[in-house]
Structure formats: C-alpha cells, structure tokens
Amino acid sequence: MRNRYLRATLLFLGIAGIVAYSVFPNEKEVECLESETNFYPYGDSASGMAYMKLEPFAFRCSLLNENGNCGMGFSFGETRRNSKNWNLMDSIVLELQSSPDLRELVVQILTYDPDYTKAGDRSTMKPFIKEVELNPGKKRYSIALEHFYVPDYWFVQQNAKNSHNAKKFFAVMGMDIYAGWKNPANTMLELKVSRACAEGFSNTPFVILVIYLGILIASAIAARVGN
C-alpha cells in the first residue's frame, strides 16, 4: 500500500512538473549591438568599391563592378576571450532602411575556429554568411541562424576540409554587413541599420524540467529496489 501511494505521489509530481513547464513563459534572450561596438568599413577599391561615406551603423557607397562589395563591420574583440556566445540564439534580427537600388545584402558572422584562426588575422576567422534580398524603405528582417553557411572559398583559402559539421556560434568575433552580388554598379547604395540583434529563447526551464523528472525517476527506482 505504501509503495502504491509513493508511485501515485511521484506520478502526480511528474505531471505537475510537465504542466508547470507548459504554462511557464519562454524567456526571450536579446543581445543587440551597441553604439560603442568597434566599427570599421568593409571593402576596398580592389574588391570593387568606388566610394564610401561611413557613419556609425550606416554606409553609402558605389561599386565599380557587380562583383564588388562594400559595407560595414563590427568587431567584438581580437581574442576569443572577447567573443560572444550565440550558440543558444535562434536568429539575427535587423531593422534596416535601404535605398531602392540596394537589392541584396550579405550578413557575415565571423567565428573563432581553434584549428585555423590566427590572432589578429580576420581572414582566418570562420565566416558564416547569408544573402538577404532587400525591399526599399524601412523594413525588419529576421534571419534564422540555421540558414547561415560557410562559403566554399574559406575552405580553399585555409586548406581546410569541409566536413559539413554542425553550425557553432559559441565564439563569435564580429559581424559584417555589406552590399551583395546582385546590386548594380556605378549607382549609389545606401543602408542604415536601426537595430541589429541576436535573439533566442532560454532553455533553462527545459533543463530544470529534465533534472526534476530525473530526480523523480531516480526516487521511484530507489524505492522499488529498496523493497
């Protein structure tokens, strides 16, 4: 009889824990780029940039050819210690205002790869990129991190094997935002970033639920073995 009451109590507590988890509001995590973030121009005349006018979170430039690129970048630090952990983030959210001729944007997340990244050499950081088609005016874009990919040229440059492994964002060193490859040449392109954030939902409640259920299961097994 005692074991029956114990099993019923543990079952009730387990169901109560699952119900509490289902009604517990997910805590959203948001990490936005601040105005103090190190800011630098992206692109040069060799890569097709004819002119650039920069201000924090904005650029204005013209391309010499359609294969060129120009834009802006944000550096979080030169060492892994200064990097950001976006491994639990779901998406990059951008609020942009673009000129009509700016048709495509490339968002590039730079990560530290312990096998290939050299201190102070941004070209050795592992890039994850995603092309974004733009609509003129002020718009909000949400890009799932799972849609970012490492371009083939990085593996060639670093003589690295493309193993198509899982995406890892636990050591993000910076992010670049620049005009992509579908933009017209000899046309002024303008972009202003009102907001740039990494967003995700905390998995802490789920972890607590797993630990809680684990304790209940262990208690049930211990009680059964004891008898």
C-alpha positions as CSV (number, residue, x, y, z in Angstrom):
1,M,0.0,0.0,0.0
2,R,2.8,2.4,0.9
3,N,4.5,1.8,-2.5
4,R,1.2,2.4,-4.3
5,Y,0.9,5.8,-2.6
6,L,4.5,6.6,-3.3
7,R,4.1,5.8,-7.0
8,A,0.9,7.8,-7.2
9,T,2.6,10.8,-5.5
10,L,5.6,10.6,-7.9
11,L,3.3,10.4,-10.9
12,F,1.3,13.4,-9.6
13,L,4.5,15.4,-9.1
14,G,5.8,14.5,-12.6
15,I,2.5,15.5,-14.3
16,A,2.5,18.7,-12.2
17,G,6.1,19.5,-13.4
18,I,5.2,19.0,-17.0
19,V,2.1,21.2,-16.7
20,A,4.1,23.9,-15.0
21,Y,6.7,23.8,-17.8
22,S,4.0,24.0,-20.5
23,V,2.5,27.2,-18.9
24,F,5.8,28.7,-18.0
25,P,6.5,31.7,-20.4
26,N,9.6,31.3,-22.5
27,E,12.2,33.8,-21.6
28,K,13.5,35.6,-24.7
29,E,17.2,36.5,-24.8
30,V,18.2,39.5,-26.9
31,E,21.7,40.7,-27.4
32,C,22.0,43.9,-29.5
33,L,25.0,45.7,-31.0
34,E,25.6,48.9,-29.1
35,S,26.9,52.2,-30.4
36,E,30.2,51.5,-28.6
37,T,30.9,48.4,-30.7
38,N,34.1,48.7,-32.7
39,F,33.0,49.8,-36.2
40,Y,35.0,49.6,-39.4
41,P,34.5,49.9,-43.2
42,Y,34.2,46.7,-45.2
43,G,35.6,46.6,-48.8
44,D,38.2,48.4,-50.8
45,S,38.9,49.6,-54.4
46,A,40.4,46.2,-55.2
47,S,37.1,44.5,-54.5
48,G,35.0,46.9,-56.5
49,M,34.3,49.8,-54.1
50,A,34.5,53.2,-55.7
51,Y,33.4,55.5,-52.8
52,M,32.2,55.2,-49.3
53,K,30.9,57.5,-46.7
54,L,30.6,56.0,-43.2
55,E,28.8,56.8,-40.0
56,P,28.0,54.5,-37.1
57,F,25.6,51.8,-38.3
58,A,25.3,53.3,-41.8
59,F,27.1,53.3,-45.2
60,R,26.9,54.9,-48.6
61,C,28.9,53.6,-51.5
62,S,29.1,52.9,-55.2
63,L,30.5,49.7,-56.8
64,L,32.9,49.7,-59.7
65,N,31.6,46.3,-60.8
66,E,28.8,44.0,-59.8
67,N,31.2,41.5,-58.2
68,G,32.4,44.2,-55.8
69,N,31.3,44.7,-52.2
70,C,31.2,47.4,-49.7
71,G,29.6,47.9,-46.3
72,M,30.5,48.0,-42.6
73,G,31.7,45.6,-40.0
74,F,31.6,45.2,-36.2
75,S,34.4,43.8,-34.2
76,F,33.7,42.3,-30.7
77,G,37.4,41.8,-30.0
78,E,40.7,40.4,-31.3
79,T,40.8,37.5,-28.9
80,R,38.5,34.6,-28.1
81,R,38.1,36.0,-24.6
82,N,36.2,39.0,-26.0
83,S,33.9,36.9,-28.3
84,K,30.2,36.5,-27.9
85,N,28.4,33.1,-27.4
86,W,25.4,32.9,-29.8
87,N,25.2,29.1,-29.7
88,L,21.8,29.4,-27.9
89,M,20.5,32.1,-30.2
90,D,17.9,31.4,-32.9
91,S,18.2,34.3,-35.3
92,I,19.7,37.6,-36.3
93,V,17.2,40.4,-36.4
94,L,17.9,43.6,-38.4
95,E,15.9,46.7,-38.8
96,L,17.2,48.4,-41.9
97,Q,16.5,51.4,-44.1
98,S,17.8,50.9,-47.7
99,S,17.9,52.8,-50.9
100,P,15.9,51.4,-53.9
101,D,18.9,50.2,-55.8
102,L,20.3,48.2,-52.9
103,R,18.7,44.8,-53.8
104,E,20.8,42.3,-51.8
105,L,22.7,42.4,-48.6
106,V,25.2,39.8,-47.2
107,V,25.3,39.3,-43.5
108,Q,28.6,37.6,-42.4
109,I,29.2,36.2,-38.9
110,L,32.9,35.8,-38.0
111,T,33.7,33.0,-35.6
112,Y,36.8,31.7,-33.9
113,D,38.0,28.3,-35.2
114,P,40.7,26.9,-32.9
115,D,42.2,24.9,-35.8
116,Y,42.6,27.8,-38.3
117,T,42.0,31.2,-36.7
118,K,45.2,33.2,-36.0
119,A,45.3,36.0,-33.5
120,G,44.8,39.4,-35.2
121,D,44.1,37.9,-38.7
122,R,40.5,38.4,-39.6
123,S,40.9,36.5,-42.8
124,T,41.4,33.2,-40.8
125,M,38.2,33.6,-38.9
126,K,35.5,31.1,-40.0
127,P,32.7,33.1,-41.7
128,F,29.0,32.1,-41.8
129,I,27.1,34.1,-44.4
130,K,23.6,34.6,-45.6
131,E,22.3,36.6,-48.5
132,V,19.3,38.8,-47.8
133,E,17.0,40.2,-50.5
134,L,16.0,43.7,-49.6
135,N,12.9,45.8,-50.1
136,P,13.3,49.6,-50.3
137,G,12.5,51.7,-47.3
138,K,12.5,50.8,-43.6
139,K,12.0,47.0,-43.0
140,R,12.6,44.4,-40.4
141,Y,14.4,41.2,-41.3
142,S,14.7,38.0,-39.2
143,I,17.3,35.5,-40.4
144,A,17.4,32.1,-38.7
145,L,21.0,31.1,-37.7
146,E,20.5,27.7,-39.2
147,H,20.3,29.3,-42.7
148,F,23.9,30.7,-42.4
149,Y,26.6,28.6,-44.2
150,V,30.3,28.6,-44.6
151,P,31.3,29.6,-48.1
152,D,33.5,27.2,-50.1
153,Y,36.2,29.8,-50.7
154,W,37.1,29.8,-47.0
155,F,37.9,26.1,-47.0
156,V,40.1,26.6,-50.1
157,Q,41.9,29.6,-48.6
158,Q,42.6,27.8,-45.3
159,N,43.2,24.4,-46.9
160,A,40.5,23.1,-44.6
161,K,38.3,20.0,-45.0
162,N,34.7,20.8,-45.5
163,S,33.1,18.2,-43.2
164,H,29.6,19.8,-43.2
165,N,29.7,19.7,-39.4
166,A,27.1,21.4,-37.2
167,K,27.0,25.1,-37.0
168,K,28.8,26.5,-34.0
169,F,28.4,30.1,-32.8
170,F,29.9,29.8,-29.3
171,A,32.8,32.1,-30.2
172,V,31.6,35.0,-32.4
173,M,34.3,37.6,-33.0
174,G,32.4,40.0,-35.2
175,M,29.8,40.6,-37.9
176,D,29.9,42.2,-41.4
177,I,27.0,43.7,-43.3
178,Y,27.7,44.6,-46.9
179,A,26.2,45.0,-50.4
180,G,25.9,41.6,-52.0
181,W,26.3,40.3,-55.6
182,K,23.0,41.4,-57.1
183,N,23.5,45.1,-56.9
184,P,24.1,47.5,-59.9
185,A,27.5,49.1,-60.5
186,N,28.0,52.8,-60.7
187,T,25.0,53.5,-58.5
188,M,24.9,55.0,-55.1
189,L,23.9,52.4,-52.5
190,E,22.8,53.4,-49.0
191,L,21.9,51.5,-45.9
192,K,21.2,52.5,-42.3
193,V,20.9,49.9,-39.5
194,S,18.5,51.0,-36.8
195,R,18.8,47.8,-34.9
196,A,21.0,44.6,-35.1
197,C,20.3,41.9,-32.5
198,A,20.9,38.2,-31.9
199,E,17.7,36.7,-30.4
200,G,16.7,33.4,-28.9
201,F,14.8,31.7,-26.2
202,S,16.3,30.4,-22.9
203,N,16.3,26.7,-22.5
204,T,16.7,27.0,-18.7
205,P,13.1,25.9,-17.9
206,F,13.6,22.7,-20.0
207,V,16.8,21.9,-18.3
208,I,15.1,22.3,-14.9
209,L,12.3,20.1,-16.0
210,V,14.7,17.3,-17.2
211,I,16.6,17.4,-13.8
212,Y,13.3,17.5,-11.9
213,L,11.9,14.4,-13.8
214,G,15.3,12.7,-13.4
215,I,15.1,13.1,-9.6
216,L,11.5,11.7,-9.6
217,I,12.5,8.7,-11.7
218,A,15.6,8.0,-9.6
219,S,13.4,8.2,-6.4
220,A,10.9,5.7,-7.9
221,I,13.8,3.3,-8.9
222,A,15.4,3.6,-5.5
223,A,12.1,2.9,-3.7
224,R,11.5,-0.2,-5.9
225,V,15.0,-1.5,-5.4
226,G,14.7,-0.9,-1.6
227,N,11.7,-3.1,-1.5
